Amino acid sequence: MNVPVEAFVILSMVLFTLGAMGVMLRKNAILVFMSVELMLNAANLALVAFAKQWNDIGGHTFVFFVMTVAAAEVAIGLALIVAIFRHKQSINIDDLHQMEG
């Protein structure tokens, strides 16, 4: 069964939109972090779909590097969130604005 590339691109757009809405609307740092990861995965899906359409391995290679950077981002981001929670006892983004200045 062949799924058209347009279906993957539409799914990628929907996932990216949901991720962007999560970043803009959520107050919890972990949920914002998960929304950013959803946006990265949506971009990866689009890259793989276009690589399939053009029969090019470059898209798959780029997705591999994006996934590697995303894994490093997860490790560093979660460490920062845990450190902030230990200091502030909250991961609410509005509470973190007091750290400015």
C-alpha positions as CSV (number, residue, x, y, z in Angstrom):
1,M,0.0,0.0,0.0
2,N,1.4,3.3,-1.1
3,V,0.7,6.3,1.1
4,P,1.0,9.6,-0.8
5,V,3.7,12.0,0.3
6,E,1.1,14.7,0.7
7,A,-0.5,12.8,3.6
8,F,2.8,12.8,5.4
9,V,3.3,16.5,4.8
10,I,-0.2,17.3,6.1
11,L,0.4,15.1,9.2
12,S,3.7,17.0,9.7
13,M,1.9,20.3,9.5
14,V,-0.7,19.3,12.0
15,L,1.9,18.0,14.4
16,F,4.0,21.2,14.0
17,T,1.0,23.4,14.6
18,L,0.0,21.4,17.8
19,G,3.6,21.8,19.0
20,A,3.7,25.5,18.3
21,M,0.4,26.0,20.1
22,G,1.8,24.0,23.1
23,V,4.8,26.2,23.3
24,M,2.7,29.4,23.2
25,L,-0.1,28.3,25.5
26,R,1.4,26.1,28.2
27,K,2.8,27.4,31.5
28,N,4.5,24.1,32.6
29,A,8.1,23.9,31.5
30,I,8.0,20.2,30.8
31,L,4.9,20.5,28.6
32,V,6.6,23.3,26.7
33,F,9.7,21.1,26.4
34,M,7.6,18.3,25.0
35,S,5.9,20.6,22.5
36,V,9.4,21.6,21.2
37,E,10.2,18.0,20.7
38,L,6.9,17.5,18.9
39,M,7.9,20.3,16.5
40,L,11.3,18.7,15.9
41,N,9.6,15.4,15.1
42,A,7.2,17.0,12.8
43,A,10.1,18.6,10.9
44,N,11.8,15.2,10.8
45,L,8.7,13.6,9.3
46,A,8.5,16.2,6.6
47,L,12.2,15.7,5.8
48,V,11.8,11.9,5.5
49,A,8.7,12.4,3.3
50,F,10.5,14.6,0.9
51,A,13.5,12.3,0.9
52,K,11.2,9.4,-0.1
53,Q,9.6,11.5,-2.8
54,W,12.9,12.5,-4.4
55,N,14.6,9.2,-3.7
56,D,17.4,11.0,-1.9
57,I,19.3,9.7,1.1
58,G,20.3,13.2,2.2
59,G,17.0,13.8,4.0
60,H,17.4,10.6,6.0
61,T,21.0,11.6,6.9
62,F,19.9,15.0,8.1
63,V,17.1,13.5,10.2
64,F,19.7,11.3,11.9
65,F,21.7,14.4,12.9
66,V,18.6,16.2,14.1
67,M,17.6,13.2,16.2
68,T,21.1,13.2,17.7
69,V,20.9,16.9,18.6
70,A,17.4,16.4,20.0
71,A,18.7,13.7,22.3
72,A,21.4,16.0,23.6
73,E,18.8,18.7,24.0
74,V,16.6,16.4,26.1
75,A,19.4,15.5,28.4
76,I,20.5,19.1,29.0
77,G,16.9,20.5,29.1
78,L,15.7,18.0,31.6
79,A,18.8,18.6,33.8
80,L,18.0,22.4,33.7
81,I,14.4,21.8,34.6
82,V,15.3,19.5,37.5
83,A,17.9,22.1,38.8
84,I,15.3,24.9,38.5
85,F,12.7,22.8,40.3
86,R,15.1,22.1,43.2
87,H,15.8,25.8,43.5
88,K,12.3,27.3,43.0
89,Q,10.1,24.3,43.9
90,S,8.1,25.1,40.7
91,I,8.4,24.6,37.0
92,N,5.7,27.2,36.1
93,I,7.1,29.5,33.5
94,D,5.5,32.5,35.0
95,D,7.2,31.9,38.3
96,L,10.6,31.7,36.5
97,H,10.3,35.3,35.2
98,Q,11.3,36.4,38.7
99,M,14.8,35.2,37.9
100,E,15.3,38.0,35.4
101,G,17.5,40.9,36.2
